[in-house]
């Protein structure tokens, strides 16, 4: 199964909340997600992500989730595997031992809802901005481009003003940190 998503930087959070409410979506309570991103040794920002495996270690509400993603068609179309782990520090060390290195820390506040077969998230990402993310899980044989066009049409129907980005949160945070340091 593949995760296919679209992501929009939004300007007006209240407008986005209202549009989702008018659609009948009830957003979950706000949760903080503390993500450590990892990349395969030999990969660095600026290089293509297609075919490269990336790991993430997320802590939310005292639980830890380990995820591995490998972009297939583009950065927002990935084969994804994840599982809960009991010990974040031990998993961090295991990820390093598997040949990954830590890249950036992504801290965000997320509220989510389900609309048909879409997962809809409003994310306030520390240092990067506020985003609307819509994703769908599809079979590996589905066209990522076709699914992303479908997701774009859904977002367009909401009437929320936003700028589509094809970057992932780790790239957006890395870029923001690079700008602030340079």
N, C-alpha and C positions, 0 to 999 in steps of 0.2 A: 504494500500500500504506500502511496505517496501523499505527502502534504503539499497542497498547492495553495498559495496565498497571494493577496495583493495588500499593499500597505500605502496609506495616505498620511502625509503630515497635515494635520488640521490646525486651523487658525482659531476657530471658535468652539471650545469644548461644550459650552451650553447649547449651541446650535446643534451639535452632533448628538448630545443627550436627548434633546427635544425630538429630533428626527427619528431616533431609535424608539423613543417612547411612543411617538405617533404611529409607528409601525406595529406597536403592541409588544415591543421587546422590553423585558424587565432585566436590567443589568444586575449582575451579582454584586455583592458587597465588595468594596475595594480591598484588594489584597496586595501586599508587597511581595514582589519576586526578586530575589537576589541571585543573579546568574553569574557564574564564572564561565567564560567562553574559552575554548581550547582549539588549537589547530594542529594539523599534522606537522611534524618537524620538516623543515624545508619549504613550507608555505609561508608567505608573508602578505600583508595588505598591499594591494595593487596587482597581485597575481589573480588569475582566474580561480573561481571556487568550483567550477564544474568538475565533477569526478573526484573531488577531494573530500575526505571525511573530516567532520568537525564534531567536537563534543561539547556538552554543556552540563554543568552541575548547578541545579536550581534548588534554592531553599525557599519554601513558602509555608507559613503557619507551622514551623517546626518540622516539616517533612522535607526530604531530599529526593530529587528526581534526577536521574542520569539519562541523558539523551545523546544519541549519535545521529547526525544528519549528513547526507551526501547529496549535494545539489546535482540534479540530473539534466534538466533543460535550461534552467537559469537559477539564480540564487534563491528564488522563492518557489522553487519546485524541487522537493527533496524526498528521497527515501529516508524514512525516519524510524528509529527504534528507541523506546524508552522504558525505564523501569524505576521503581522506587528503591532507594538504598537507605540503610539505617545509619551509616556513619559517613558524614561528608568528608572528613579529613582522610579516612582510609580510601574513599573513592577518589579523592583528589590525587593521592599518591599512586593509585592504580592507573589512573588516566595518564599521568606522567610516565609511568613504567611502560604503558602501551605505546609510547612514542608521540604523545601530544605535548604541547607546551601551552601555558596560560597566555591568553591574549588580552582581553579586556574584561572588566567587571561591568555588568549591566544591572542597574537597579531601577525597577519600574513599579508603578502602581497600576494594577490591571482590574478592569471590570469587564465581565463577559456575559454573553447571552448566546442562545442557540436560535437560529431562524432557519427553519426547514433543515437542509443538510449543511448549513453554513455555521461556522463558529465566528462570532462577531466580538471583537475586543476593542475597548478604548484603553489606550496605554499612555501613561505619563512617564516618559523615560528620562531619568535624571541626566541632564547635560545634553540631551538630544531633542527634546520637544514632546509634543502630544501627537498621537497617531491613532488612526482607525485601521484595524487589521481585520481582514475577512479571509477565512481559510476554509478549505474543503478537503476531505480525505477521499482520494480516488484510487482506482486500480492502477497498476503500473503501466497498463496499456493505454490509458487516457492521455489525450493531448494536453499538455500543460498550458500551451498557448490558448487553446479553446476554453479551458476551464478558467484561466485568468481573464479572458474576455467576458465570460459569463459573470465572474465576480465583479469586474469593472462595471458591467451593466447594472448589477444589483446596487453597487455603491452609487452610481449615477442616479438611480431611482430614488435614493434617499434625499437628494438635494443638498448634501453636505459639501461645502466648499473645502477642497483639500488638494494637495499636490501629490500625485503618485510618485513613490520612490521605488526603485527596483533593488535597493540595498537592504541588507539585513540589519537588525539592531546592533550587532557587534560592529559592523562597518560604520554605521552612523555614529556610534559612541566613539570609536577609534578616531574617526575624522574630526569630531568635535573636540576631542582631547588633543589631537595634533594641532588644530588651529589655535587652541588656547595656550599651548606650550610654545608655539612658533610665533 
